[in-house]
Every structure is written in C-alpha cells, then in structure tokens.
Amino acid sequence: MAAEQTGQTAGEYILHHLTFWQNKKPGNVVDFSVFNFDSLFWSIALGVLVCWLMWAAARKATSGKPGRFQAAVEILVEMVDTQAKGIVHNANSRKFISPLALVLFVWILLLNAMDLLPVDLIPALWGAAHHDPHHAYMRVVPTADLSITMGLSVSVLLICLFYNVKIKGIGGWAHELVTAPFGTSKNPILAVIMGVLNFAMQMIEFVAKTVSHGMRLFGNMYAGELIFLLIALMGGAWGSLGIGGSIGLAVGHVVAGFAWAAFHLIIITLQAFVFMMLALVYLGQAHDAH
C-alpha cells in the first residue's frame, strides 16, 4: 500500500512498517517481557526451512555425479569447513563448530533475504486478513530486529564460554581471566591489582564482542530496510505530481529499486558471512590460551 493511497503521511507509512507485532508495548528500553511475534515466526519458520534443506541435501547425496542442489550445498560445506579448519584447530570441536557455522551462514542469509520481498506485500496481506491495515503490524526481516541479532550473538557468547571451560578447565580459565592480557606479578599487592585489571578487561572484551557482533548485523539490515521503504515512497508519490514529475518518480522508483536490490544482494550475503566468520573467530579464541 502506498502512503498516498491509504491516506497516510510519509512518516506514518514508515512508522507503521517499522512497528513490530508485539504482545504489549515495551515499558523500558530493555524489556524482556515483550515478544516480537513477527520476528519469532519468521526466524523459526526459516530456521526449520534451513534444517530441512540441509537434511534433504544429506538424504539425496550420492557419490556419483551430483545434481545442482547437492553441488551448491557441497560448495557451501567445503567453504565453511575450510574457514573452520583455519581458525579452530581442535578437530573434535570442529565436529560441532563447522555445522554450527554452516547453519548460521545459511540461516542468516535467508533471514536477510526477506528484505528483498516487496515491502508492502506481506504487511498488506496481513492487514487484509485482519480487515485493519493501519493497525495490523508485520515486519518480515528478523535481522532488522535487535532482539534477534543480539539473541544470536549472545548464543555465540554462551558457546564460547562453554568451550573456554571445556578446553581449559574451570581452573585454567579462571587463571586466564586474572592473568591475561597484562600478566601478573610476584608482588601480592601488585598481583591483586593486575588481577582486577585483567578481569575487568576480559569482561569488557566479552561484552564488546557480543554487542558489536549483534549490532553490526542489525545496523546493516535496518538501514537496508529503511532505504527500501524510502524507495517505496517514491512509487507511492508518483501520482501526486504533474505528468513530468510523475514520470520521473515512477522511473526513479523502478531504477532505484532494482539498483538497491542488486547492491543489497551483496550486503545480505556479506553480512551473513561476516557474522559466521566472527563466530568462528570468537570460538577459535576460546580454544587458545593467552
């Protein structure tokens, strides 16, 4: 639905498309009692689709001449496994980490690709089903939801903590927390000071890595979604001007839409790859001793 066609202003149109389908309005900036049902639905649905695609590829795999689908999956598996071998040197850990990285890449790629759907398609269908298009909210790009991207990054953090304990032991990791990166001292007083500084730096590092991991993906996808909405406004406004202006906006809408969609394909793939690679790097660091 174009803003002009529904009687909405440009600001109202964008605000409507950036509003989640929630159980209630957030009471604070961080409110864990709020659930974005649209983000959860599309994330779970696409997650199930990823698992089914990987299962179908494994089920139909043959040792002879592979089909296109099997060849594409094998290329993905080989790419991810190569990256994992170069970062995580523990062969036993890679049995879990390599499939995890593969699922992260394909899953986030599909989540990001939802941005290529026409911005009004699913929200319009959802609004029509509820007979109230102005108050029926449906956002279809889960990675443009900070709660989803931070959930993914926190999950990676928890796995990193698990491998820190598994590889180094509780005592070894505890020792690392208070001795790295600045080292320690034989002087008891100085050792305590250095231990506090080391521990503080370790905590800052964990928080900074986790926040930047989720924020990077969210920021890129949110910006992409917003640009698609602005391009959609060009298409919605073409009929409100004279012939010359209308033709210019209509042509600009089509050209800008195709150009941004083509460029966004790169962003979609790159952001999925970057998230996967950072997950591998953080998991690799969890295996290394300072």
Helices and strands as residue ranges (DSSP letters): H 3-6, H 10-17, H 37-60, H 68-87, H 91-113, G 114-116, H 121-130, G 142-144, H 146-179, H 188-237, G 238-240, H 243-287
